[in-house]
């Protein structure tokens, strides 16, 4: 059994270690995989994008604990979402929106049975005190309906849509990866070229095929079109910003 973790905790303060410690205390035989702990602080959409890009490569039955949670301790709910192949545990704040728009068939349960959570001295670390133990008990075979009652899922993220015309698709930059590539909301496709800030650029098949010191487009591993510079950061080189428009011509 695999429990995969995705958070904005970073690795400086020991938060990730505490989460793993709780999980292993309840199920010592589970395998824990780190997707990332470097989501930009409080950026729920970024967490949702990273989860959507990578979750389907995990074995069937995997449990995903996803904690990008600026509303921790507030009225926001904790939930368990069960799809045909996977289980997702985390805050009800939109972190699962992109996955569930793809999965479509799923059931959502409210985390309310305190038998499956830790006693809480404060309300600032639900990743450790709520989501970690719930995921561990689920990995031991506890059914989601024992965690809490079934509820309707509410989609919460305001995700920009693409504009599709006869000869082009227009979208926006949503996210920057570690290399400074600008990942857009435009799904991968067979595009001839692109346009950004009024200038045309090449769309290529792989990074080193791109023109040096120029903006290029490529279908990236997120399944979305990206803007990049070979062996450099497009974000730094061209001052790219989230929300900027980009077109890809068919």
C-alpha positions as CSV (number, residue, x, y, z in Angstrom):
1,X,0.0,0.0,0.0
2,X,1.2,3.5,-1.0
3,X,0.5,6.8,0.7
4,X,1.7,9.7,-1.4
5,X,2.3,13.1,0.2
6,X,1.9,16.5,-1.5
7,X,2.2,19.7,0.7
8,X,3.6,23.2,0.9
9,X,5.4,22.3,4.2
10,X,9.0,22.5,2.8
11,X,11.6,20.4,4.6
12,X,13.1,22.9,7.1
13,X,10.8,22.6,10.1
14,X,10.2,18.9,10.5
15,X,6.5,19.0,9.5
16,X,6.9,16.3,6.9
17,X,8.7,14.1,9.3
18,X,5.9,14.4,11.9
19,X,3.3,13.5,9.3
20,X,5.3,10.4,8.3
21,X,5.8,9.5,11.9
22,X,2.0,9.5,12.6
23,X,1.3,7.4,9.5
24,X,4.0,4.8,10.4
25,X,2.9,4.6,14.0
26,X,-0.5,3.4,12.8
27,X,0.6,1.4,9.8
28,X,4.3,0.5,9.9
29,X,4.2,-1.5,6.7
30,X,2.9,1.3,4.4
31,X,5.1,2.8,1.7
32,X,5.3,6.6,1.8
33,X,6.2,8.5,-1.4
34,X,6.8,12.2,-1.5
35,X,5.3,13.9,-4.6
36,X,6.6,17.3,-3.4
37,X,6.7,19.5,-0.3
38,X,7.7,22.6,-2.3
39,X,4.3,23.9,-3.4
40,X,4.4,27.7,-3.1
41,X,3.0,28.5,0.3
42,X,-0.8,28.7,0.3
43,X,-1.1,28.2,-3.5
44,X,-4.0,25.8,-3.7
45,X,-4.1,26.0,-7.5
46,X,-0.5,25.1,-7.9
47,X,-1.0,22.1,-5.6
48,X,-4.0,21.0,-7.7
49,X,-2.0,21.3,-10.9
50,X,0.9,19.2,-9.6
51,X,-1.4,16.5,-8.2
52,X,-3.3,16.4,-11.5
53,X,-0.1,16.0,-13.4
54,X,1.3,13.0,-11.4
55,X,-1.4,11.1,-9.6
56,X,-2.3,8.7,-12.4
57,X,1.2,7.2,-12.5
58,X,0.7,5.7,-9.0
59,X,-0.4,2.1,-8.5
60,X,-4.1,1.4,-8.1
61,X,-5.2,1.7,-4.5
62,X,-2.8,4.5,-3.6
63,X,-3.9,7.1,-1.0
64,X,-3.0,10.8,-1.6
65,X,-2.6,13.1,1.4
66,X,-2.6,16.6,-0.1
67,X,-2.2,19.6,2.3
68,X,-2.0,23.1,1.0
69,X,-4.2,24.5,3.6
70,X,-4.3,28.3,4.4
71,X,-7.7,27.8,6.0
72,X,-6.5,25.3,8.6
73,X,-8.4,25.6,11.8
74,X,-11.3,27.5,10.2
75,X,-14.7,26.4,9.1
76,X,-13.3,24.6,6.1
77,X,-13.9,20.9,6.2
78,X,-11.6,17.9,6.0
79,X,-12.7,15.3,3.4
80,X,-11.9,11.8,2.0
81,X,-12.6,11.4,-1.7
82,X,-12.8,7.8,-3.2
83,X,-12.5,7.3,-7.0
84,X,-12.5,4.1,-8.9
85,X,-8.7,3.6,-8.3
86,X,-7.6,6.0,-5.6
87,X,-8.4,7.7,-2.3
88,X,-7.6,11.4,-1.6
89,X,-7.4,12.9,1.9
90,X,-7.1,16.6,2.7
91,X,-8.9,20.0,3.1
92,X,-12.1,20.8,1.2
93,X,-10.6,23.8,-0.5
94,X,-10.3,22.9,-4.1
95,X,-7.0,21.0,-4.0
96,X,-8.7,18.0,-5.6
97,X,-10.7,19.9,-8.2
98,X,-8.6,19.2,-11.3
99,X,-8.3,15.5,-10.5
100,X,-12.1,15.2,-9.9
101,X,-12.9,17.0,-13.1
102,X,-11.0,14.2,-14.8
103,X,-12.2,11.3,-12.7
104,X,-15.9,12.3,-12.7
105,X,-17.1,9.2,-10.8
106,X,-16.3,9.6,-7.1
107,X,-17.7,9.7,-3.5
108,X,-16.9,12.2,-0.9
109,X,-16.9,11.7,2.9
110,X,-16.6,14.3,5.7
111,X,-13.9,13.6,8.2
112,X,-15.8,13.7,11.5
113,X,-15.1,10.5,13.5
114,X,-12.5,11.5,16.0
115,X,-11.6,7.8,16.6
116,X,-9.5,8.1,13.5
117,X,-7.7,11.4,14.3
118,X,-5.2,12.5,17.0
119,X,-6.2,14.4,20.1
120,X,-5.5,18.1,19.2
121,X,-3.8,20.6,21.4
122,X,-4.2,23.3,18.7
123,X,-5.8,23.8,15.3
124,X,-2.8,24.7,13.2
125,X,-1.5,21.3,12.0
126,X,-4.3,19.2,10.6
127,X,-1.8,17.5,8.2
128,X,-0.3,15.8,11.3
129,X,-3.4,15.5,13.5
130,X,-6.2,14.8,11.0
131,X,-5.1,13.9,7.5
132,X,-2.1,11.7,8.4
133,X,-4.0,9.4,10.8
134,X,-7.0,9.2,8.6
135,X,-4.9,8.1,5.6
136,X,-3.1,5.5,7.8
137,X,-6.3,3.9,9.0
138,X,-7.6,3.9,5.4
139,X,-4.4,2.1,4.3
140,X,-5.2,-0.6,7.0
141,X,-8.6,-1.2,5.4
142,X,-10.9,1.1,7.3
143,X,-13.8,2.1,5.0
144,X,-14.3,5.8,4.1
145,X,-17.9,5.6,5.4
146,X,-16.6,4.9,8.9
147,X,-14.6,8.2,8.8
148,X,-17.7,10.3,8.3
149,X,-20.9,10.8,6.4
150,X,-21.2,11.0,2.7
151,X,-21.5,14.6,1.3
152,X,-21.7,16.3,-2.0
153,X,-18.3,17.6,-3.4
154,X,-18.1,21.3,-4.1
155,X,-15.7,22.5,-6.8
156,X,-14.1,25.7,-5.4
157,X,-11.2,26.8,-7.7
158,X,-11.7,29.5,-10.2
159,X,-9.7,28.0,-13.0
160,X,-9.2,30.1,-16.2
161,X,-10.6,28.4,-19.3
162,X,-9.1,28.4,-22.7
163,X,-10.5,30.3,-25.7
164,X,-10.7,28.1,-28.8
165,X,-11.0,29.6,-32.3
166,X,-10.8,28.1,-35.7
167,X,-7.1,28.6,-36.1
168,X,-5.7,29.0,-32.5
169,X,-6.2,28.2,-28.9
170,X,-5.7,31.0,-26.3
171,X,-4.8,30.4,-22.7
172,X,-2.8,31.8,-19.8
173,X,0.3,30.9,-17.8
174,X,-0.7,29.1,-14.7
175,X,2.5,27.9,-13.1
176,X,6.3,27.9,-13.2
177,X,8.3,24.8,-12.7
178,X,11.8,24.5,-11.2
179,X,13.4,25.3,-14.5
180,X,11.5,28.5,-15.1
181,X,9.2,27.0,-17.7
182,X,5.8,28.7,-18.0
183,X,3.1,26.0,-17.9
184,X,-0.2,27.2,-19.5
185,X,-3.7,25.9,-19.2
186,X,-3.7,24.9,-22.9
187,X,-3.9,21.1,-23.4
188,X,-1.2,19.5,-25.5
189,X,-1.9,19.4,-29.2
190,X,-0.4,19.6,-32.6
191,X,0.4,23.3,-32.9
192,X,2.4,25.1,-35.7
193,X,3.6,28.0,-33.7
194,X,2.6,30.4,-30.9
195,X,2.2,34.0,-30.0
196,X,3.2,35.9,-26.8
197,X,3.1,39.6,-26.3
198,X,2.5,40.1,-30.0
199,X,5.6,38.1,-31.1
200,X,5.5,34.7,-32.7
201,X,7.6,31.7,-31.5
202,X,8.3,28.2,-32.5
203,X,6.6,25.1,-31.1
204,X,9.0,22.2,-31.0
205,X,9.0,18.5,-29.9
206,X,11.7,18.6,-27.2
207,X,13.7,21.2,-25.3
208,X,17.0,21.2,-27.2
209,X,15.1,21.6,-30.5
210,X,14.1,25.1,-29.4
211,X,15.9,28.3,-30.5
212,X,18.5,29.5,-28.0
213,X,17.8,32.7,-26.1
214,X,14.3,32.8,-27.6
215,X,10.9,31.8,-26.3
216,X,9.7,28.5,-27.5
217,X,6.7,26.2,-27.0
218,X,6.5,22.5,-26.2
219,X,4.0,19.9,-25.0
220,X,5.3,19.3,-21.4
221,X,5.0,16.5,-18.9
222,X,2.0,18.1,-17.2
223,X,0.0,17.4,-20.4
224,X,-0.1,21.1,-21.0
225,X,1.7,23.5,-23.4
226,X,4.7,25.2,-21.9
227,X,6.9,28.2,-22.7
228,X,10.6,27.7,-22.3
229,X,14.1,28.7,-23.2
230,X,16.7,25.9,-23.9
231,X,19.1,25.5,-21.0
232,X,17.7,28.6,-19.3
233,X,14.7,30.1,-17.4
234,X,12.0,31.6,-19.6
235,X,10.5,33.2,-16.5
236,X,13.7,35.1,-15.7
237,X,14.8,35.7,-19.3
238,X,11.5,37.2,-20.4
239,X,9.9,38.2,-17.1
240,X,7.0,35.9,-17.5
241,X,4.1,36.3,-15.1
242,X,1.2,34.2,-14.1
243,X,-2.0,35.1,-15.9
244,X,-0.3,36.4,-19.1
245,X,-2.1,35.3,-22.3
246,X,-0.5,33.0,-24.9
247,X,-1.8,31.7,-28.2
248,X,-1.0,28.4,-29.9
249,X,-1.9,28.2,-33.6
250,X,-3.2,25.0,-35.1
